[in-house]
Amino acid sequence: MTSTTDPSADAEFRFDRGFRAYLGHVAAALGIGLESCTIDLDIPVSAYLALDWRVDRFPERDLALLWDEQHGWSAAIETHSGEDLIVLAYLGGPDVLPDPGRVVRFLTALRTGDHSFGQPDPPNLRRSGNHGELARYLA
């Protein structure tokens, strides 16, 4: 009996495992656990990290960290009644999966009102899909 393997399924598995590990590193750098994260593996892949942080401009609303495979990281404030989150800034930069320390510096700058880090408009860092490429980056 011959067995065949689907290379795309293997790439998706490696991406899923690597991406969860990467999110765990980002969460740990922020002082939270992976249980604060939600991952959506549909295309485009995205992630949500709940934070107990606030920004001075919106003292009544929690801050959240978002990631998607096209735009990378962004910071948003929670809204009421299930409305969409309001994105405050995008990290930008050359990498869709930057070092966790860079993500922490981005959030710290945002919380302190330092607008020299990040950008207001979503960057187009890559096209959605091709998770094999991301899996190689995460390996």
Beta strands, then each sheet from edge to edge (+ up, - down):
strand 1: 37-40
strand 2: 46-50
strand 3: 63-68
strand 4: 72-77
strand 5: 86-90
sheet 1: 1+ 2- 3+ 4- 5+
end
